[in-house]
């Protein structure tokens, strides 16, 4: 969606157009990604392996 705002447009009208554009945007449900990952990998061992820090 494209919103055209010309030079010299009053601030109230600009805010109105921006709010209309935002309200029409689809809302994403990001809460399904919240929480921690369930894995069988030990985080510290994985980090050492990625950094190549074997003792």
Residue, then its C-alpha position, 0 to 999 in steps of 0.5 A: x500500500x502506498x500513501x502519498x503525502x505532499x509537501x505542505x500537508x498539515x500535521x493532523x492530516x499526515x497523522x490521520x493518513x499514517x494511522x489509516x495505513x497502520x490500521x489496515x496492515x495485517x497483524x502478525x501473531x508473534x506470541x507463537x514464537x515466545x518461550x524457549x526452544x526444546x532441544x536435546x543439545x547442551x547449550x554450553x557444549x554447542x557454544x564451545x563447538x561453534x567457537x572451536x573451544x575444546x579443552 
